[in-house]
Structure formats: structure tokens, C-alpha cells
Amino acid sequence: MLRSLVFPGWGQFYNDEPVKGLLYGTLEFGLLGLVLYENHEAENAREMYLETGQESWQNSYDNHSDLRRDFIWYTAGAWVVGLLDAYVDAYFFSFEAENTRFENDTEFSVGAVVQF
């Protein structure tokens, strides 16, 4: 989970889930790119409104600001889901390894051995 906190998808790669790692990494970086794009467009519209005073630039600023806020929330949500996914995968990975070790140590079988 801490690996995914540092770099999106790293926790999934560490848990031997490379497809999920690529998916989460691409999703989170893509959403972050959209946040930065909308921020740039909002600031550009704001500057144009201050220079020209046209209402259309104010409307453009409002639209891009709203989209920026939405993409910030989407990015945060994808980040949290990625963290939780890495945590759950790590838990199940350790559970599976422990279960395999238990089965090998006990050598439990359901069948009965009959000797004559």
C-alpha cells in the first residue's frame, strides 16, 4: 500500500499484478494530466477575462474550474481505490502463502488408508 502511495501502480506491481499496476498507473496519471490541463485552461481564460472583460471568458473560466475540481475528485478517488486494492492484494497474497505452507506442513488428507 505504501508503494502505491509513493507511485501509482507500484503496489500492484509488487503484488505480482502487472496488468492492474498498468491500469491504475495509467488511470491516475491520466486523471492528473487532465487536472493540470483544466488548470492551465482555467488560468488562461481568467487572464483573458481580465484583459478583455468579455463575459464569455468568465464563463470559460467557470467551466474549466468546475472540470478541474471534478478531475481532482476523480483523481483522489482513483488514488484511494488503488491504495486499497494494493492493500487487499498484499493481504490475500500473504494469506495464500500461509495457507500453502500450512497445507504442506500438515499433509492432511480426507481418505482412509486400509492395510491388510
Backbone as CSV, one residue per row, in Angstrom:
resi,resn,N_x,N_y,N_z,CA_x,CA_y,CA_z,C_x,C_y,C_z
1,MET,0.830,-1.191,0.000,0.000,0.000,0.000,0.875,1.255,0.000
2,LEU,1.957,1.225,0.761,2.837,2.392,0.805,3.507,2.640,-0.539
3,ARG,3.785,1.563,-1.275,4.368,1.727,-2.598,3.387,2.458,-3.525
4,SER,2.113,2.105,-3.458,1.105,2.790,-4.274,0.905,4.229,-3.817
5,LEU,1.194,4.497,-2.573,1.116,5.859,-2.068,2.196,6.723,-2.721
6,VAL,3.390,6.147,-2.895,4.511,6.876,-3.468,4.364,7.024,-4.985
7,PHE,4.008,5.926,-5.655,3.925,5.927,-7.119,2.744,5.060,-7.542
8,PRO,1.758,5.635,-8.231,0.562,4.862,-8.603,0.893,3.593,-9.387
9,GLY,0.367,2.470,-8.922,0.562,1.192,-9.586,1.728,0.385,-9.061
10,TRP,2.615,1.004,-8.310,3.803,0.303,-7.804,3.404,-0.815,-6.845
11,GLY,2.425,-0.606,-6.022,1.956,-1.636,-5.091,1.396,-2.841,-5.827
12,GLN,0.695,-2.606,-6.928,0.158,-3.709,-7.706,1.290,-4.500,-8.374
13,PHE,2.297,-3.803,-8.883,3.450,-4.495,-9.462,4.154,-5.335,-8.400
14,TYR,4.289,-4.801,-7.202,4.945,-5.523,-6.113,4.154,-6.780,-5.740
15,ASN,2.843,-6.724,-5.865,1.976,-7.874,-5.556,1.827,-8.822,-6.740
16,ASP,2.689,-8.716,-7.725,2.659,-9.556,-8.927,1.357,-9.407,-9.700
17,GLU,0.876,-8.196,-9.808,-0.326,-7.866,-10.580,0.029,-6.763,-11.585
18,PRO,0.850,-7.077,-12.615,1.319,-6.016,-13.521,0.214,-5.372,-14.354
19,VAL,-0.811,-6.127,-14.726,-1.898,-5.538,-15.522,-2.639,-4.499,-14.686
20,LYS,-2.926,-4.842,-13.431,-3.585,-3.880,-12.547,-2.675,-2.685,-12.282
21,GLY,-1.378,-2.939,-12.171,-0.434,-1.844,-11.962,-0.447,-0.866,-13.121
22,LEU,-0.445,-1.392,-14.339,-0.524,-0.520,-15.517,-1.853,0.214,-15.570
23,LEU,-2.923,-0.486,-15.240,-4.248,0.124,-15.257,-4.336,1.284,-14.264
24,TYR,-3.962,1.031,-13.015,-4.048,2.086,-12.008,-3.064,3.219,-12.283
25,GLY,-1.860,2.874,-12.702,-0.882,3.920,-13.015,-1.344,4.811,-14.152
26,THR,-1.845,4.187,-15.219,-2.329,4.954,-16.370,-3.538,5.799,-15.995
27,LEU,-4.457,5.211,-15.254,-5.664,5.940,-14.852,-5.311,7.148,-13.992
28,GLU,-4.479,6.941,-12.979,-4.171,8.036,-12.063,-3.340,9.134,-12.727
29,PHE,-2.353,8.743,-13.539,-1.564,9.766,-14.222,-2.388,10.469,-15.303
30,GLY,-3.282,9.735,-15.966,-4.163,10.359,-16.951,-5.084,11.389,-16.312
31,LEU,-5.659,11.028,-15.180,-6.531,11.976,-14.475,-5.741,13.182,-13.968
32,LEU,-4.532,12.943,-13.490,-3.696,14.058,-13.044,-3.366,14.978,-14.219
33,GLY,-3.119,14.385,-15.385,-2.881,15.196,-16.584,-4.095,16.048,-16.930
34,LEU,-5.280,15.492,-16.779,-6.497,16.267,-17.037,-6.674,17.399,-16.022
35,VAL,-6.296,17.159,-14.780,-6.348,18.228,-13.771,-5.434,19.374,-14.186
36,LEU,-4.212,19.027,-14.589,-3.256,20.063,-14.986,-3.709,20.804,-16.248
37,TYR,-4.287,20.063,-17.204,-4.793,20.699,-18.426,-5.919,21.678,-18.097
38,GLU,-6.884,21.243,-17.304,-8.008,22.119,-16.956,-7.542,23.316,-16.132
39,ASN,-6.523,23.131,-15.301,-5.969,24.248,-14.545,-5.357,25.275,-15.494
40,HIS,-4.610,24.786,-16.468,-3.995,25.684,-17.449,-5.060,26.451,-18.229
41,GLU,-6.086,25.746,-18.673,-7.158,26.393,-19.440,-7.935,27.401,-18.584
42,ALA,-8.161,27.056,-17.320,-8.874,27.982,-16.432,-8.060,29.249,-16.210
43,GLU,-6.769,29.099,-15.977,-5.916,30.275,-15.764,-5.823,31.129,-17.032
44,ASN,-5.763,30.469,-18.183,-5.728,31.202,-19.449,-7.025,31.993,-19.641
45,ALA,-8.158,31.365,-19.373,-9.447,32.055,-19.505,-9.545,33.211,-18.518
46,ARG,-9.014,33.029,-17.328,-9.044,34.091,-16.318,-8.236,35.303,-16.779
47,GLU,-7.043,35.027,-17.322,-6.204,36.119,-17.811,-6.875,36.856,-18.971
48,MET,-7.507,36.090,-19.869,-8.184,36.719,-20.999,-9.378,37.552,-20.527
49,TYR,-10.070,37.087,-19.510,-11.186,37.865,-18.970,-10.677,39.167,-18.358
50,LEU,-9.569,39.087,-17.614,-9.017,40.295,-17.001,-8.537,41.293,-18.053
51,GLU,-8.032,40.776,-19.192,-7.552,41.663,-20.257,-8.699,42.272,-21.056
52,THR,-9.692,41.464,-21.382,-10.747,41.929,-22.298,-12.040,42.301,-21.591
53,GLY,-12.336,41.681,-20.469,-13.583,41.947,-19.773,-14.785,41.277,-20.400
54,GLN,-14.572,40.404,-21.383,-15.686,39.725,-22.051,-16.252,38.628,-21.150
55,GLU,-17.568,38.584,-21.114,-18.264,37.617,-20.260,-17.997,36.169,-20.694
56,SER,-17.753,35.961,-21.990,-17.508,34.599,-22.479,-16.247,33.993,-21.840
57,TRP,-15.248,34.832,-21.567,-14.040,34.318,-20.909,-14.324,33.950,-19.454
58,GLN,-15.210,34.693,-18.807,-15.591,34.348,-17.441,-16.339,33.013,-17.420
59,ASN,-17.226,32.812,-18.394,-17.940,31.537,-18.492,-16.971,30.385,-18.767
60,SER,-16.002,30.633,-19.624,-14.991,29.614,-19.910,-14.186,29.287,-18.653
61,TYR,-13.829,30.330,-17.898,-13.105,30.108,-16.641,-13.939,29.267,-15.677
62,ASP,-15.212,29.589,-15.554,-16.094,28.832,-14.657,-16.197,27.368,-15.075
63,ASN,-16.346,27.131,-16.380,-16.445,25.753,-16.878,-15.173,24.961,-16.604
64,HIS,-14.017,25.564,-16.911,-12.747,24.860,-16.695,-12.458,24.673,-15.202
65,SER,-12.869,25.621,-14.397,-12.684,25.475,-12.945,-13.528,24.327,-12.408
66,ASP,-14.747,24.213,-12.902,-15.614,23.110,-12.481,-15.037,21.766,-12.908
67,LEU,-14.559,21.688,-14.142,-13.948,20.444,-14.620,-12.686,20.104,-13.819
68,ARG,-11.897,21.123,-13.511,-10.678,20.903,-12.705,-11.034,20.309,-11.350
69,ARG,-12.032,20.866,-10.703,-12.463,20.354,-9.405,-12.960,18.913,-9.520
70,ASP,-13.756,18.642,-10.566,-14.247,17.272,-10.769,-13.099,16.296,-10.965
71,PHE,-12.121,16.657,-11.796,-10.996,15.765,-12.048,-10.106,15.591,-10.815
72,ILE,-10.048,16.595,-9.971,-9.318,16.439,-8.703,-9.990,15.360,-7.862
73,TRP,-11.311,15.397,-7.786,-12.038,14.377,-7.022,-11.879,12.993,-7.640
74,TYR,-11.957,12.914,-8.973,-11.779,11.620,-9.642,-10.379,11.062,-9.391
75,THR,-9.384,11.943,-9.452,-8.003,11.514,-9.208,-7.840,11.013,-7.781
76,ALA,-8.396,11.741,-6.834,-8.315,11.319,-5.433,-9.019,9.982,-5.226
77,GLY,-10.182,9.818,-5.850,-10.912,8.559,-5.731,-10.137,7.393,-6.324
78,ALA,-9.548,7.590,-7.514,-8.756,6.527,-8.150,-7.534,6.196,-7.301
79,TRP,-6.948,7.204,-6.687,-5.776,7.001,-5.834,-6.145,6.163,-4.611
80,VAL,-7.251,6.480,-3.980,-7.692,5.726,-2.797,-8.039,4.283,-3.181
81,VAL,-8.729,4.093,-4.294,-9.073,2.742,-4.739,-7.799,1.955,-5.038
82,GLY,-6.808,2.596,-5.654,-5.533,1.938,-5.922,-4.810,1.537,-4.644
83,LEU,-4.845,2.412,-3.646,-4.226,2.090,-2.352,-4.924,0.898,-1.698
84,LEU,-6.241,0.927,-1.682,-6.991,-0.172,-1.074,-6.796,-1.478,-1.832
85,ASP,-6.738,-1.407,-3.148,-6.512,-2.600,-3.949,-5.136,-3.203,-3.638
86,ALA,-4.122,-2.377,-3.529,-2.787,-2.871,-3.202,-2.775,-3.504,-1.814
87,TYR,-3.477,-2.892,-0.872,-3.532,-3.431,0.483,-4.226,-4.796,0.506
88,VAL,-5.367,-4.897,-0.164,-6.127,-6.152,-0.183,-5.333,-7.247,-0.902
89,ASP,-4.720,-6.911,-2.031,-3.909,-7.900,-2.739,-2.748,-8.391,-1.889
90,ALA,-2.109,-7.482,-1.159,-0.999,-7.888,-0.289,-1.499,-8.805,0.823
91,TYR,-2.667,-8.494,1.374,-3.239,-9.333,2.425,-3.544,-10.727,1.889
92,PHE,-4.195,-10.794,0.738,-4.529,-12.101,0.165,-3.287,-12.863,-0.268
93,PHE,-2.256,-12.148,-0.718,-1.016,-12.811,-1.112,-0.383,-13.483,0.101
94,SER,-0.334,-12.783,1.231,0.245,-13.385,2.437,-0.655,-14.503,2.961
95,PHE,-1.960,-14.360,2.827,-2.894,-15.395,3.259,-2.693,-16.658,2.424
96,GLU,-2.542,-16.491,1.109,-2.345,-17.637,0.222,-1.026,-18.340,0.523
97,ALA,0.033,-17.565,0.768,1.333,-18.154,1.082,1.275,-18.914,2.411
98,GLU,0.591,-18.350,3.397,0.451,-19.005,4.692,-0.394,-20.274,4.566
99,ASN,-1.449,-20.225,3.781,-2.304,-21.380,3.576,-1.534,-22.513,2.887
100,THR,-0.735,-22.190,1.896,0.077,-23.194,1.203,1.075,-23.829,2.165
101,ARG,1.708,-23.004,2.982,2.671,-23.521,3.955,1.971,-24.435,4.964
102,PHE,0.769,-24.062,5.401,0.005,-24.876,6.341,-0.347,-26.223,5.719
103,GLU,-0.806,-26.201,4.458,-1.165,-27.455,3.798,0.044,-28.367,3.632
104,ASN,1.192,-27.806,3.342,2.404,-28.617,3.176,2.892,-29.181,4.510
105,ASP,2.732,-28.429,5.574,3.195,-28.879,6.889,2.294,-29.960,7.482
106,THR,1.002,-29.875,7.268,0.084,-30.818,7.908,-0.112,-32.088,7.102
107,GLU,-0.011,-32.021,5.801,-0.224,-33.164,4.918,-1.522,-33.887,5.284
108,PHE,-2.546,-33.130,5.431,-3.862,-33.634,5.807,-4.544,-34.218,4.582
109,SER,-5.172,-35.399,4.768,-5.921,-35.980,3.670,-7.250,-36.487,4.203
110,VAL,-8.224,-36.557,3.350,-9.570,-36.949,3.736,-9.750,-38.467,3.608
111,GLY,-9.030,-39.087,2.758,-9.195,-40.521,2.506,-8.653,-41.366,3.651
112,ALA,-9.148,-42.593,3.747,-8.684,-43.515,4.794,-7.721,-44.520,4.165
113,VAL,-6.706,-44.854,4.913,-5.727,-45.830,4.442,-6.057,-47.175,5.090
114,VAL,-6.234,-48.158,4.264,-6.568,-49.506,4.756,-5.415,-50.430,4.375
115,GLN,-4.882,-51.118,5.369,-3.805,-52.060,5.106,-4.213,-53.445,5.616
116,PHE,-3.914,-54.485,4.847,-4.223,-55.863,5.244,-2.943,-56.615,5.464
